[in-house]
Amino acid sequence: MARRWAALRSAGRHLGPLVVALLLALASWQQQVWPLVAAATLLGLLVLALVVHQWALWRAGQRHDVPRSALEEANQGIAAMAFETHLGMIITDAQGAILKVNRTFTAITGYTQEEVVGRNPRMWSSGKHDARFYQRMWQTVHDTGSWQGEIWNRRKDGELYLQWLTISAVKSERGEVTHFVATLTDITQRRHTEEQVYQLAFYDPLTGLPNRRLLLDRLKSALKASHRSAQFGALMFIDLDNFKVINDTQGHQQGDELLCQVARRLTSVLRETDTVARLGGDEFVVMLTDLGEASLKAAQVAERVAEKLLAALEESHKVGEQRFTVSGSLGITLFTDHGSRADEIMQQADLAMYQAKAAGRNTLRFYDPEMQAVVIERATLEADLRQVIEREELSLHYQPQVDSEGGIVGVEALLRWEHPSRGQVSPGVFIPLAEETRMILPIGRWVLHEACRQLVAWQGDPHKRRLRVAVNVSVQQFSAVDFVDQVERILAETGAPAEQLELEVTESLLMHDPEETRDKILRLRQRGIGFALDDFGTGYSSLAYLRRLPLDRLKIDKSFIRDVHQDPTNAAIVEAIITLSNTLSLAILAEGVETEAERQWLEAHDCRFYQGFLYGRPAPVSTLALDRLPGTALR
Ligand SMILES: Nc1nc2c(ncn2[C@@H]2O[C@@H]3COP(=O)(O)O[C@H]4[C@@H](O)[C@H](n5cnc6c(=O)[nH]c(N)nc65)O[C@@H]4COP(=O)(O)O[C@H]3[C@H]2O)c(=O)[nH]1
């Protein structure tokens, strides 16, 4: 029995430490390289099999005498199987001379067992790591029994590759190192994939510049650094002024090439520590750091750099066979870590850039906090505007339209917004905002519906039943493909008489699609709806288009009516408009008539319809007493 134990122990002595070392190597490697966990599991199973096998042999040995050579054979077989895993494996002696490598090693490195036995693994070092790296590595193996990490090595064909390497020292019973076991995996491809993912996540694919995410990351780090150093940094937004034209006329390929050139130009002006990022389109951002502790000095430095950047852009760019000049609008904001957040700083630089654009392009502007207040105000108003219909804060006021004999011919419906905390918001403020946000579409529908509902309500009132109601229609609303259907539907829903509805459109509609505009107007006129051209004289009027538009009425803008009786310029313009309307057989109405003198002059010059404070301000239905207006009578 004692003999059998000794045989087993002897076999175990040969194999055990190596297997344990293999396992340790695999286990530590497994923590790092989870995708190959399966290989480690396989090895674990082999070891389990070894234990079971040892146990079976021992049991068998209890019953029969197992020859020592059989035990050794079995152990060696198992060790050989465990050795041939998906990991590259190397066994060296205590001096580092290679004793054995497996097939995976050969597959990874290109070296066969015969080529490496007796040699030192130093033979394939890449030259990428310095002597200290190797010293530390071996020191760790000696101190702790193992080392693991990434290391660059060279394959037989000379190619560099990155491997995950685990080295374990195998010690004798007396604690002396007898062997080293190393496992290695080729992680070059994985690293390459990781780098690609990183590149995609943090860099702009076209120019290779950092993208918004990386820029924000760097800005946050810069803010933290400025907290420690108390130094200012600067963020600049650059937007190319004429890029869109070049892109549209020359094609996207040329546009892309130009953007790449711009990226190179901007980078060439800056220091290595500065960041140039591309946010997309033709928007670039530059971040400068360590501009000193004094804001004035920092601003001066930033301004100098900004000027250099603009100058670099202005030098002509050769794209394909053509040369282009581009200019940029540049907004700058300075930052330190005074509680500002990265996104706020970005917004400030963006705002400053818009200021630069508004100032005539090819220029730079510093961020101005007052501008910020305007923008915040606008954003809040916009948010409120989005809920204006459901919160029922809109109403219509009506302003009378009068003929030369004082008879009321109609009213203009004018939209009012009663804001719960701000009170009345002027249409001059919220209508443009509604147009920008396309909220004008639902709001416009509401106005039309409400005006038609009012028309029907007035049908029962002998004083108002024949009133014509004029409704303003914005270009966006009119241009909607279903505008004609929309009007038809509202007329049907409310039962309003179409011939008492007049739609007021503006000259900007003429710029749109004249054929489509004409077609829509004709279709609605067939239903009996009238059309007036509002604010006439203030916009761009193509007389050729005007002639072709089937209108009923021109409304002379109030700016020309002011003091028309004593302002020769206004008088000349109004006379010309009246002549034109006569030529085109259009009725004419003067807006903004405030004084009797203006009205008399207009009447003397053949303008017979008026609207203005002289006859009444726009008023809600409840206070609209059309029968009691001075000098008027209901027609
Ligand atoms: N100084 C002076 N002003 C006079 C006089 N008589 C009338 N007004 C004002 O002149 C504007 C006439 O409307 P608009 O030219 O269509 O100009 C309107 C129109 O373009 C737009 N708007 C108003 N309601 C609507 C609407 O329902 N839809 C659309 N799309 N725009 C609307 O907002 C603009 C401004 O509307 P309001 O502030 O109501 O301003 C109204 C009116 O109150 C006068 O004698 N003197």
The ligand as a Tripos MOL2 file, in Angstrom:
@<TRIPOS>MOLECULE
LIG
   46    52     1     0     0
SMALL
NO_CHARGES

@<TRIPOS>ATOM
      1 N1        -50.0400  101.6700  -35.2400 N.pl3     1 LIG1
      2 C1        -51.2520  101.2680  -35.6410 C.ar      1 LIG1
      3 N2        -51.4730   99.9270  -35.6980 N.ar      1 LIG1
      4 C2        -52.7010   99.5340  -36.1190 C.ar      1 LIG1
      5 C3        -53.7050  100.4380  -36.4620 C.ar      1 LIG1
      6 N3        -54.7990   99.7210  -36.8310 N.ar      1 LIG1
      7 C4        -54.4500   98.4290  -36.7230 C.ar      1 LIG1
      8 N4        -53.1930   98.2830  -36.2670 N.ar      1 LIG1
      9 C5        -52.4470   97.0750  -36.0320 C.3       1 LIG1
     10 O1        -51.9210   96.6560  -37.2680 O.3       1 LIG1
     11 C6        -51.8840   95.2690  -37.3120 C.3       1 LIG1
     12 C7        -52.6430   94.8360  -38.5150 C.3       1 LIG1
     13 O2        -52.4760   93.5090  -38.7040 O.3       1 LIG1
     14 P1        -51.4630   92.8960  -39.7560 P.3       1 LIG1
     15 O3        -50.8820   93.9360  -40.6220 O.co2     1 LIG1
     16 O4        -52.1780   91.7670  -40.4200 O.co2     1 LIG1
     17 O5        -50.2740   92.3590  -38.8260 O.3       1 LIG1
     18 C8        -50.5290   91.3260  -37.9260 C.3       1 LIG1
     19 C9        -50.3560   89.9840  -38.5620 C.3       1 LIG1
     20 O6        -49.2820   90.0190  -39.4710 O.3       1 LIG1
     21 C10       -49.9840   89.1500  -37.3850 C.3       1 LIG1
     22 N5        -51.1710   88.4300  -36.9400 N.ar      1 LIG1
     23 C11       -52.1560   88.8130  -36.0930 C.ar      1 LIG1
     24 N6        -53.0930   87.8630  -35.9840 N.ar      1 LIG1
     25 C12       -52.6870   86.8350  -36.7910 C.ar      1 LIG1
     26 C13       -53.2260   85.5530  -37.1200 C.ar      1 LIG1
     27 O7        -54.2860   85.1530  -36.6780 O.2       1 LIG1
     28 N7        -52.5170   84.7760  -37.9780 N.ar      1 LIG1
     29 C14       -51.3440   85.2040  -38.5160 C.ar      1 LIG1
     30 N8        -50.6940   84.4030  -39.3600 N.pl3     1 LIG1
     31 N9        -50.8190   86.4060  -38.2470 N.ar      1 LIG1
     32 C15       -51.4860   87.2050  -37.4060 C.ar      1 LIG1
     33 O8        -49.5140   89.9670  -36.3630 O.3       1 LIG1
     34 C16       -49.4580   91.2950  -36.8590 C.3       1 LIG1
     35 C17       -49.6600   92.2940  -35.7630 C.3       1 LIG1
     36 O9        -50.9080   92.2060  -35.2590 O.3       1 LIG1
     37 P2        -51.4280   93.2750  -34.2330 P.3       1 LIG1
     38 O10       -50.3970   93.5320  -33.2030 O.co2     1 LIG1
     39 O11       -52.7810   92.8440  -33.8190 O.co2     1 LIG1
     40 O12       -51.4850   94.5590  -35.1000 O.3       1 LIG1
     41 C18       -52.5220   94.7650  -36.0200 C.3       1 LIG1
     42 C19       -53.3330   95.9390  -35.5990 C.3       1 LIG1
     43 O13       -53.5820   96.0060  -34.2130 O.3       1 LIG1
     44 C20       -53.4200  101.8430  -36.3760 C.ar      1 LIG1
     45 O14       -54.2360  102.6820  -36.6640 O.2       1 LIG1
     46 N10       -52.1610  102.1710  -35.9680 N.ar      1 LIG1
@<TRIPOS>BOND
     1     1     2 1
     2     2     3 ar
     3     2    46 ar
     4     3     4 ar
     5     4     5 ar
     6     4     8 ar
     7     5     6 ar
     8     5    44 ar
     9     6     7 ar
    10     7     8 ar
    11     8     9 1
    12     9    10 1
    13     9    42 1
    14    10    11 1
    15    11    12 1
    16    11    41 1
    17    12    13 1
    18    13    14 1
    19    14    15 2
    20    14    16 1
    21    14    17 1
    22    17    18 1
    23    18    19 1
    24    18    34 1
    25    19    20 1
    26    19    21 1
    27    21    22 1
    28    21    33 1
    29    22    23 ar
    30    22    32 ar
    31    23    24 ar
    32    24    25 ar
    33    25    26 ar
    34    25    32 ar
    35    26    27 2
    36    26    28 ar
    37    28    29 ar
    38    29    30 1
    39    29    31 ar
    40    31    32 ar
    41    33    34 1
    42    34    35 1
    43    35    36 1
    44    36    37 1
    45    37    38 2
    46    37    39 1
    47    37    40 1
    48    40    41 1
    49    41    42 1
    50    42    43 1
    51    44    45 2
    52    44    46 ar
@<TRIPOS>SUBSTRUCTURE
     1 LIG1         1 GROUP 0 **** ****
